[in-house]
Amino acid sequence: MKNTNSTIKISRAKIELFIDCPRCFWLEIKHNIKRPEGITGGFIGQKYDPLIKSEFDNYRQSFTKPEKLKELGLDLFDDFEKLKTWRGKGIEFYHPEHNFIYWGKIDELLIDKHNNLVPFDFKTTLSKNFQIYESYKRQLEIYGYLLLKNKEKVANYGAFYVVKIDIIKELGDSNRRETLIIEERDVVLVENLDYEKYDEILENLKEVYYSKTPPLANPNCAYCSYFEKRNSI
């Protein structure tokens, strides 16, 4: 039985933090010592994600879908109540041996011709060339892993709905300035998602969490490297 009073909740972002650097994960989760916040382009996604979700919900309600999904033979996930739960509360998986709830909030889901769920995430970028980073791929993998742990059938690939934004400023004469926003939209498939490796990753995460001594830092972690160099002066 789940002990909700002492159960630790570990989000998808914190799993990614552990993969990036076990020490940073340990410091944040165990001691609330967080990495310094940097300036990111996340505000673009925060603005566009609700709009894109609403757009896809309208497709779902009208029993239509974007042309690109038609070309790929993919449909929108049709259980809207379940999707609302997975968007709001998140896809949750309680691991009884860890006493952790692993969870992640998904943007959207697709269904393929075999009735498998396809993890689907929105990405908004100012770059003309969308790059699939390893962390992006892991994001889809963790969603797929959580779905599998909820006894869902999941495809071994995922997809991104990419919105490329081109902002052209200061159109018109000096007395009338305008900003033109041009959007280009596409669906990018990500093949060969590996869900099985997360059993081992989460075992290692659990060991680090319950450790009383700080784990080794990722030698490529810029944050740990900075503090080690500063403390050595």
N, C-alpha and C positions, 0 to 999 in steps of 0.2 A: 504494500500500500504506500502511496505517495505521502510523504510528510511535508505538507505545504508550508509549515512554519519555518523549516530549516532548508528547504530546497533552494538551490542557487539557480538563477536564470542566466544562461549564457547565450547571447545573441549571435547572429551570423557575423556581425561586424567584429565581435570579440573573438570568434573563432579565427577570423582573418587576421586579427591582431596577434593571436598566438602563433599562427603560421609565419607571420612577418618577423616577430621577435618574442620568444618565450619570456624573456625578462620583463619587457614592457607590459606584456599581458599580466604577469604575476604582480608587478607593482601596481597596476591599475585595479585589477580585480580584488586582490588581497589587501591592498593598502591605500587605495583611492589616490594613487600618485599617477596622474595622467601625463601623457606626452604634451608638450607645448602645442597649442593650436596654431596651425599655419594658415595662410591665405590660400583658399582653393576656389575653384570655379563651381562649387556645389550649389551656389545660389541659382544658377541657370536651371539645373535639374529640379530644385525646389519649386521654381516658378512653373515649369512646364509639366512636371509629373502629374499634378492634379488635373491639368487640362487634357493630357493624353488619356488618363484613366477615364475621364468623362467622355471623351471621344469614343473610346472602345466600348464603354457601357452603352452608348447610343447605338453603335453598331450591333451590339448584342440584343438590345431591345427591339431593333428593327429587323433582326434576322439577316443582317448583311455583314460584310467584312471588307477590309482593305483589299485592293486588287492584288497586291503582292502575296497575301495569304492564299488567295485563290490559286495563283500560279504555283505555290508551293504545296498545295493540297492540304492546307492546315485550317482548322476551324477554331473558333473561340470556345473556351471552356464554358459550358452552359449551366453549371450549378452556381448561380449568382450568390445565393446565400452563403455557401461554403467559401466562395471567393472573397466575400465581404469579411468573413471571419479571418481568413488568411491574410488579408490586407490590413485589418485592424489589430486583432490580437496576435496574429502571426501563425505560421505553421509550427506547431509545438510537438516536441518529442521528449517524453520523460524517460531518462536512463536510470533504471532502479539501482544499478551497481554504483553509479556515480552520484546519485541523488541530485542530478542536474536536470533542468529543463532546457533543452537546446531549442532555439526558435529563430524565425526570420520572417519578415514581412515581404511578401511578393507583390510585384506590380500587377502582373497579369499572367494568365495561363492559356496555352493552346492545346488542342487535341489533334493527334495525327490519325491517319486512316486505320490504324490498328487500335484505336481508342486509348492510346498511351498519352499521358500528360506530358507536355513540353514546357519546361521552365522558360519564361518570357519576361524580359526586363526592358525598361525604357532607358535610353541613353541620349542625352542632349549635349551637343558639342559645338564649339566655335571653329573647330578644325575642319578643313576640307577633306582630310583623310582620317577616317575613323579607325583607331587601332584597338585590337582586342588584347588587352593586357592579361597576364596570368591571373591577376586578382579578379578581373571581370569573369573569366572562365570559372574560377573557384566560386564566385557568387552563384552562378547557375548550378554548379555541382552541389553546393550546400543546400539550395532549395530542393533540388532533385533528391538528395539524400534524406531530407526531412520528410518529403512526400512519400518516399519508399518506406520510411519508418512508420508512416501513417497508413500502411497497407495499400497505397495507391500504385497503379501501374505507370511507370515513367519511362519515356524514351531516353536513349543514350545520347541525345543531342538537345541543345537548347537554342534560343534565339534572342536577338536584341532588336528592338524597334528603335532605330537611330534617327534622330532629328538633327540635321546639320543646319546651323544658323549662320547666316551672313548678314551682318549689320552694316548698313551704309548710312553714314551720318551726314548732316549738313547739306541736304538737297535744297535746291531753290536759291533765290537771291538772298542778299544780306538781311532783308527785312522779314524773311519768312524761311525759317530753318525747319527741316523735317528729317525724320529718321525712318529709313526703309528697312524692314526686316524680311529677308528672303529665307524660306525654309525648304529644305530638301529632305525627303523622308525615304527610308529604306528598311527592309528586314534582312538582318544578317544572321545566318545560321552558324552555330558553333558545334562542330562534330566531336565525337569521341569523349564525351564527358565520363569521368571516372568517379563513381559514387562509393565504390568499395573501400577506397583508401581512407575514408573518413572514420571508419571504425578504429583504425590504428591511430589516426591523428587525434581523435577524441580520447583515446586511452592515454596518450602522451599528455594531452591537455589536463586530464584529471590528475595525473601524477604530479605535474607541475603545480597545479592549484593547491594540492594538499601538502606540498613540500614546505618545510619550515625554513629552508634556506633558498636564497634566490637562485634561479637557474642561470645557465650560461646565456649570455646575450648572443643574438645573431651577429657575427662579425661584420656584416654589412649594414647593421642598423645605424643610421646616421645619428639618432638620438643618443643611444648608449655610447657610441664612439665619441661624441662631443663631450658628454659628461665625464667619461674616463680621461680624456685628454685634459680637460679643465681641472679635474681633481689631481692630476699628476704634476701640475705646476707648483 
